[in-house]
């Protein structure tokens, strides 16, 4: 399985980071994963997290990614609704 750690569209990074911060209710996108981990009671720390199970890491990423996808769908539906009104 390929691991892609960068967006398909390089110029989209800033927008994705802003969305990540918004869905996690934090001001800094780097804090988003720690906020979600805290909500899920996952012991995520700054720095090395070798003790973290793949299951727990996936819970954090899945929760955050899922919220981002839901928000993007909501935004697209809203944009389509606005377009239909014109």
N, CA, C and O of each residue as an XYZ file, in Angstrom:
344
protein
N       0.843     -1.172      0.000
C       0.000      0.000      0.000
C       0.890      1.237      0.000
O       1.874      1.306      0.736
N       0.544      2.184     -0.810
C       1.300      3.425     -0.922
C       0.903      4.389      0.191
O      -0.275      4.501      0.532
N       1.869      5.070      0.744
C       1.607      6.090      1.764
C       1.889      7.451      1.147
O       3.032      7.760      0.808
N       0.884      8.236      1.006
C       1.026      9.563      0.415
C       0.851     10.594      1.521
O      -0.256     10.775      2.027
N       1.903     11.253      1.892
C       1.861     12.221      2.983
C       1.730     13.660      2.500
O       1.926     14.600      3.270
N       1.404     13.827      1.249
C       1.215     15.178      0.734
C      -0.051     15.187     -0.113
O      -0.429     14.169     -0.692
N      -0.693     16.332     -0.179
C      -1.924     16.405     -0.973
C      -1.642     16.216     -2.461
O      -0.549     16.516     -2.942
N      -2.615     15.728     -3.160
C      -2.506     15.542     -4.597
C      -2.257     16.873     -5.296
O      -1.504     16.941     -6.268
N      -2.885     17.918     -4.802
C      -2.687     19.274     -5.321
C      -1.850     20.033     -4.291
O      -2.370     20.403     -3.238
N      -0.574     20.270     -4.569
C       0.315     20.872     -3.568
C      -0.178     22.201     -2.997
O       0.059     22.489     -1.824
N      -0.848     23.001     -3.795
C      -1.314     24.303     -3.332
C      -2.520     24.198     -2.409
O      -2.973     25.208     -1.871
N      -3.046     22.993     -2.217
C      -4.209     22.793     -1.361
C      -3.826     22.627      0.107
O      -4.710     22.591      0.963
N      -2.548     22.527      0.422
C      -2.086     22.261      1.796
C      -2.648     23.266      2.798
O      -3.152     22.869      3.848
N      -2.570     24.544      2.495
C      -3.036     25.568      3.437
C      -4.538     25.436      3.699
O      -4.984     25.562      4.840
N      -5.303     25.188      2.663
C      -6.744     25.014      2.829
C      -7.089     23.778      3.627
O      -7.995     23.806      4.460
N      -6.369     22.685      3.378
C      -6.606     21.457      4.139
C      -6.228     21.632      5.601
O      -6.916     21.130      6.489
N      -5.140     22.341      5.850
C      -4.737     22.600      7.232
C      -5.781     23.453      7.949
O      -6.096     23.198      9.111
N      -6.312     24.455      7.271
C      -7.352     25.305      7.867
C      -8.612     24.485      8.155
O      -9.247     24.666      9.194
N      -8.968     23.599      7.250
C     -10.137     22.742      7.453
C      -9.914     21.809      8.636
O     -10.812     21.614      9.456
N      -8.722     21.234      8.726
C      -8.389     20.337      9.840
C      -8.530     21.057     11.172
O      -9.100     20.513     12.117
N      -8.014     22.272     11.248
C      -8.107     23.048     12.483
C      -9.562     23.374     12.806
O      -9.970     23.334     13.967
N     -10.334     23.694     11.784
C     -11.739     24.052     12.009
C     -12.553     22.879     12.522
O     -13.340     23.044     13.454
N     -12.388     21.702     11.943
C     -13.194     20.559     12.376
C     -12.767     20.051     13.750
O     -13.563     19.419     14.444
N     -11.519     20.317     14.154
C     -11.049     19.898     15.472
C     -11.236     20.998     16.519
O     -10.922     20.796     17.692
N     -11.740     22.151     16.104
C     -11.965     23.291     16.997
C     -10.689     23.751     17.693
O     -10.672     23.976     18.903
N      -9.627     23.886     16.911
C      -8.357     24.405     17.423
C      -7.862     25.485     16.468
O      -8.329     25.582     15.334
N      -6.920     26.291     16.931
C      -6.409     27.349     16.059
C      -5.217     26.888     15.230
O      -4.972     27.415     14.145
N      -4.470     25.899     15.739
C      -3.277     25.406     15.056
C      -3.557     24.010     14.495
O      -3.903     23.108     15.258
N      -3.416     23.809     13.181
C      -3.711     22.490     12.595
C      -2.847     21.372     13.172
O      -3.272     20.216     13.185
N      -1.635     21.694     13.651
C      -0.786     20.667     14.245
C      -1.338     20.167     15.577
O      -0.994     19.070     16.017
N      -2.184     20.957     16.216
C      -2.794     20.553     17.481
C      -4.022     19.674     17.278
O      -4.501     19.064     18.234
N      -4.540     19.593     16.060
C      -5.788     18.884     15.788
C      -5.727     17.425     16.219
O      -6.654     16.935     16.864
N      -4.654     16.727     15.875
C      -4.583     15.299     16.206
C      -4.515     15.083     17.709
O      -5.023     14.079     18.207
N      -3.900     15.999     18.440
C      -3.823     15.859     19.889
C      -5.183     16.117     20.538
O      -5.535     15.484     21.534
N      -5.932     17.041     19.971
C      -7.281     17.322     20.460
C      -8.188     16.108     20.245
O      -8.926     15.714     21.149
N      -8.132     15.527     19.066
C      -8.953     14.347     18.767
C      -8.517     13.174     19.639
O      -9.362     12.438     20.147
N      -7.216     12.991     19.817
C      -6.712     11.909     20.666
C      -7.209     12.063     22.096
O      -7.560     11.080     22.749
N      -7.238     13.290     22.574
C      -7.737     13.539     23.931
C      -9.214     13.181     24.036
O      -9.638     12.579     25.023
N     -10.002     13.548     23.024
C     -11.428     13.222     23.017
C     -11.662     11.710     23.034
O     -12.622     11.231     23.637
N     -10.774     10.963     22.367
C     -10.919      9.510     22.266
C     -10.168      8.754     23.364
O     -10.157      7.523     23.368
N      -9.543      9.475     24.291
C      -8.732      8.875     25.359
C      -7.602      8.018     24.807
O      -7.316      6.944     25.334
N      -6.965      8.494     23.750
C      -5.800      7.831     23.160
C      -4.563      8.551     23.683
O      -4.485      9.775     23.579
N      -3.588      7.822     24.245
C      -2.418      8.463     24.851
C      -1.386      8.958     23.837
O      -0.250      8.484     23.824
N      -1.772      9.891     23.007
C      -0.883     10.457     21.999
C      -0.064     11.573     22.637
O      -0.613     12.449     23.306
N       1.243     11.538     22.430
C       2.138     12.534     23.012
C       2.898     13.236     21.903
O       2.986     12.734     20.782
N       3.441     14.391     22.217
C       4.337     15.064     21.277
C       5.619     14.256     21.213
O       6.099     13.772     22.238
N       6.172     14.107     20.036
C       7.407     13.329     19.880
C       7.120     11.879     19.546
O       6.199     11.572     18.790
N       7.915     10.995     20.114
C       7.854      9.567     19.803
C       6.611      8.918     20.409
O       6.307      9.124     21.584
N       5.897      8.134     19.606
C       4.702      7.424     20.060
C       4.772      5.945     19.700
O       3.781      5.362     19.262
N       5.938      5.342     19.883
C       6.136      3.937     19.541
C       5.260      2.993     20.329
O       4.994      1.881     19.872
N       4.803      3.399     21.501
C       3.943      2.554     22.325
C       2.496      2.550     21.841
O       1.698      1.722     22.281
N       2.157      3.457     20.949
C       0.792      3.594     20.465
C       0.463      2.467     19.498
O       1.222      2.204     18.565
N      -0.657      1.804     19.717
C      -1.040      0.713     18.818
C      -1.545      1.281     17.489
O      -1.985      2.428     17.409
N      -1.471      0.461     16.472
C      -1.973      0.865     15.157
C      -3.472      1.153     15.233
O      -3.977      2.043     14.549
N      -4.163      0.409     16.052
C      -5.603      0.600     16.229
C      -5.900      2.003     16.764
O      -6.762      2.708     16.239
N      -5.176      2.398     17.814
C      -5.392      3.726     18.392
C      -4.993      4.842     17.432
O      -5.687      5.853     17.325
N      -3.875      4.655     16.736
C      -3.446      5.662     15.760
C      -4.489      5.792     14.648
O      -4.778      6.897     14.189
N      -5.037      4.689     14.229
C      -6.076      4.707     13.195
C      -7.353      5.364     13.669
O      -8.049      6.015     12.890
N      -7.662      5.197     14.937
C      -8.858      5.848     15.494
C      -8.719      7.357     15.416
O      -9.670      8.054     15.060
N      -7.536      7.868     15.748
C      -7.305      9.317     15.711
C      -7.385      9.820     14.270
O      -8.107     10.774     13.981
N      -6.644      9.179     13.372
C      -6.645      9.608     11.975
C      -8.001      9.447     11.313
O      -8.420     10.295     10.525
N      -8.682      8.364     11.632
C      -9.998      8.120     11.045
C     -11.031      9.127     11.501
O     -11.843      9.606     10.709
N     -10.992      9.445     12.782
C     -11.926     10.429     13.329
C     -11.701     11.797     12.686
O     -12.646     12.466     12.267
N     -10.448     12.192     12.618
C     -10.116     13.500     12.053
C     -10.419     13.547     10.556
O     -11.030     14.500     10.073
N      -9.993     12.519      9.825
C     -10.251     12.464      8.392
C     -11.733     12.386      8.074
O     -12.200     13.007      7.120
N     -12.474     11.626      8.867
C     -13.918     11.512      8.667
C     -14.624     12.840      8.843
O     -15.513     13.192      8.068
N     -14.218     13.582      9.878
C     -14.810     14.902     10.101
C     -14.493     15.836      8.940
O     -15.337     16.627      8.519
N     -13.256     15.736      8.421
C     -12.867     16.597      7.305
C     -13.683     16.272      6.058
O     -14.124     17.181      5.354
N     -13.887     14.998      5.779
C     -14.663     14.593      4.603
C     -16.112     15.054      4.748
O     -16.692     15.571      3.793
N     -16.701     14.874      5.926
C     -18.085     15.320      6.151
C     -18.216     16.824      5.916
O     -19.184     17.292      5.315
N     -17.226     17.565      6.400
C     -17.264     19.025      6.229
C     -17.109     19.407      4.756
O     -17.784     20.322      4.284
N     -16.229     18.719      4.024
C     -16.063     19.009      2.601
C     -17.336     18.692      1.819
O     -17.700     19.433      0.907
N     -18.009     17.608      2.165
C     -19.273     17.261      1.504
C     -20.319     18.322      1.811
O     -21.053     18.755      0.922
N     -20.387     18.744      3.084
C     -21.344     19.783      3.459
C     -21.083     21.072      2.680
O     -22.016     21.715      2.198
N     -19.805     21.443      2.563
C     -19.449     22.649      1.817
C     -19.807     22.530      0.341
O     -20.275     23.497     -0.262
N     -19.594     21.361     -0.245
C     -19.921     21.151     -1.659
C     -21.428     21.219     -1.881
O     -21.887     21.809     -2.859
N     -22.199     20.615     -0.976
C     -23.656     20.679     -1.099
C     -24.158     22.112     -0.953
O     -25.077     22.533     -1.655
N     -23.549     22.850     -0.042
C     -23.928     24.249      0.141
C     -23.599     25.070     -1.112
O     -24.396     25.909     -1.533
N     -22.431     24.826     -1.702
C     -22.041     25.541     -2.916
C     -22.974     25.193     -4.073
O     -23.348     26.066     -4.856
N     -23.346     23.924     -4.181
C     -24.268     23.509     -5.237
C     -25.638     24.125     -5.033
O     -26.303     24.506     -5.996
N     -26.061     24.224     -3.784
C     -27.348     24.842     -3.466
C     -27.337     26.321     -3.841
O     -28.311     26.841     -4.385
N     -26.219     26.996     -3.544
C     -26.088     28.415     -3.895
C     -26.109     28.597     -5.407
O     -26.703     29.547     -5.916
N     -25.463     27.687     -6.118
C     -25.403     27.764     -7.577
C     -26.789     27.570     -8.190
O     -27.139     28.237     -9.163
N     -27.582     26.650     -7.616
C     -28.928     26.396     -8.108
C     -29.852     27.578     -7.924
O     -30.786     27.769     -8.703
N     -29.601     28.373     -6.901
C     -30.454     29.540     -6.610
C     -30.246     30.663     -7.602
O     -31.110     31.524     -7.761
N     -29.098     30.659     -8.273
C     -28.793     31.757     -9.204
C     -29.450     31.576    -10.509
O     -29.294     32.411    -11.400
